[in-house]
Amino acid sequence: MTLHIDADVKFDSKVLTDVAEALEPHATEMFKQRRGRWMAVVELSHVERSEPGPDEEKNPTVKVRVTSVEVAGDEVSAGRLRAVQREMYDRRTSEGTLFQHEGEVA
């Protein structure tokens, strides 16, 4: 039996020192490029969860915080991260398709 909960995800706005230090070398470029995009490896941690009362018509909520980040510093690294991202997307969306890996349980 699979438990399914429709929960809303929110990001905690607190920026940890380690995260700020990892972003600092990229800050000037991020400021200059109003529509810029940057590939990064990000770790999220659970901060809090909220369960609505029985009479409330709200979804449960989980709040997560970025606890670690490394931004790709060049196009080679960004390309490698994009390839990993595509692979992860394909795995997540391949349930019940011919692309699902043999022996893989969704």
N, C-alpha and C positions, 0 to 999 in steps of 0.2 A: 504494500500500500504506500503510495506517494503522498506526502503532505504538501499541499500547495497553498502558499500564502501570498496574496497580492499586497506587496509592501511598497511604499514610496521610499526612495533613497534620496537623502539630502547630504550635502557636503558641509562639513564643519569648516568655518572660515579661518580658524586659527592656523597660522603658518609656523611650524616648528623651526627652531634654529637651524637644524641640519638641512631642512628643505630650503630655507632661505639662502643658506650658503651655497647649495647646489644650483640654485637659480640665478644667483648674483652675477656670474660671468656672462649670462645671456640677457640680463636686464636691459642693457642699452639697446641691443638689437630688437628686443621685444617692444621697447618703447617706440622705436623708429618705425616698425612695421605694423601699421594699424590693423591689417588683415593677415598678419603672419600666422604661420602654424609651425609647431615644433614637435618632433617625435621624441618620446621619452619613455623610460621604464619607470613605472609608478607602483608603490606599495601603499595599500589602503589598510587602515585599521578601524575596527568597530569602536565607536565612541559612545553611542547610546541608542536605545530603542524605546519607542512609545507605542503602547497598545491602547486604542480607543476603548472607551467604556461600552458596555453592551447596548446602550441606547444611542450611541454616536454613529453617524454614517460617514466614517472616515476610514481610510486604510491605515494599517499599522505603518510605522515609520522607523527606518534605521538611519542613523547618522554615521557617516564615515569621515575619516580625516586622512589626508595625504601624510604619510609618515616617512616616506623616502622617495626621492626622485632623482633620476639622472637623465639629463637632456642630451640628445645626440649632438655632438659638436661638429660634425661634418656630414656631407651627403652620403658617404659610404656607410657610416653608422646609421644614419636616418633610413637608408635603403634597407639595411639589414633588419631594423626594427619594423619597417613596413611589411617586410616579408613574414616576419613572425606574427605580426598583427593579422595579416591575411590568413595565415595558417590557423590561428586561433579562431578567427571568424568562421572559416570553413568548417572547423570541427564543431563549433557551437551551433551552426545552422544546418548541419548535414544529417541530423537525426531522422531516421526513416528514409534516407535517400541512398542511392548507389554509392555515394561518397563516404558513407559511414564506414569507419575502419572495422575490419573483421574482428569479432570478439569484443568490440567496444560496447559498453552498456551505457545507455543515455541516462 
